[in-house]
């Protein structure tokens, strides 16, 4: 089994209303996750980021947002908070504290961070790996 941290730029593709289909590379990761071949590790803030995207970006209704929370709570993500000093170190290198949280968690666990975020890839290329968006 492979283990990886995923950030909101990847997970959002699993929920994004895009003609009813998850884009190719995101679908492949989702398939790996659902089949048990990918163990996903995330910080707690990913849930807030996904709710924010659905509520403010996609303007989902209250009922749809509550349904999303139910789905998120049923996922078998390993939810962990990285050490705050690691987050601070990555923030000092130019990442937002939010993005630094994902990088710090991956670094702490010694596993890759899968992301589509260009800034994370530029600053933390040794830890972060790109996932094509479509």
N, C-alpha and C positions, 0 to 999 in steps of 0.2 A: 504494500500500500504506500502511496505517495502522500506526503504531508506538505501543506503549503498554507501560508497566510494569503487571503484574498482581500482586496480592498473594495470600496464601494464602486469604483470605476468598472470592476469586473462583475461583482454581484448584481449591480443595477441592471445588467443585461439579462439577468434571469427573470426579472420582473417587469421590465420596460415594455410598454404597449407599442410594439413595432410590428404591425400587421400579423399579430398572433404567433410569431416565430422568434425564437432566440437565435441571434446570429451564430454562424458556424463555430468559431473557436469557443465562444461562451457556452454554446450547446454541448460541445465536447467536454468541457470542464464540468458542466452540470451532469452530464451522463456519467462521468467518472465518479463524481460525488455521490450520485444516487445509487450507483452500483457498488459503492463501498471501496472503490479503488483510489479515491482521493479523500484524505482526511483534512477538513477545512478548519483552520484556526483563525479566529477574528477577535479584535478588541470590541468591547461593548458598544463603542460609538458607531459601529457600522449600522446598527439598527436605527439609530437616530438619523443617520445620513440617508438611509433608504426611505424612511418615512418622510423626510424632508423633500426628497426628489419626487415621491409620489404625490404628496400633498400640495407642495408649492409649485413644482415643475410641471407635473402632469394634471394637477387640479382634480385629483381623485376625490370622490365623495367620502363622507364620514364612514359610511358602511364599508366601502371598498378599503379604506385605511384600516379599519378594525379587522377586516378579513386578512389584510396583509400582515397585521401584527400576529394574528393566529398562525398564519403560515410561517412567519419568521420564528415564532416560539417553538414550532414543531420541528424545525430543522435541527440536525444533530451537529451543529457547529461547536467546536471547543472554544468557549468564550473565555479569554484571558486578558488581563491588563498587564502591559509591560511595566518595567521599572521606570519611574518618573525621571530619574537621572538620564536614562538612555533616550527618552523622548526629548529631554532638554538638549542633549548633544546633537541630535538630528535637527532640532529646531534651530540651533546655533549655526548649522550648515546651510540654512536657507529654506527648510521645509516649514509648512504650517505645523502647528502642534498636532493637528488632526492627522495630517499625512505622516508626520514623524512617529505617531503612535503605531501605525502599521509597520513601518520600517523597523522600529525598535523591537516590536514583538517578533518579527521574522529573525532579526539579528539575535535576540535573546534565545530563541528556540533553535537557531542554526538551520533554518529552513528558508526556502525562497518566498519572496513576496510576489504574487502575480498581480500585475497592474496594467492599466492603460494610461496611467498618468505620466505625461512627459517630464514633468518636473521631478517626480520621484525617480524616474528612470535616469535622469541626468545626474541627480545628486547621489543616489544610492544604487548605482549600476551593478555593484558587486553583490547586492542582496536582491534587488528588484529585477524581475524578468517580465518582458512585454507579453501581452496577450493580444493578438490581433482583434480588432473590434468587429470585424465582419468576415 
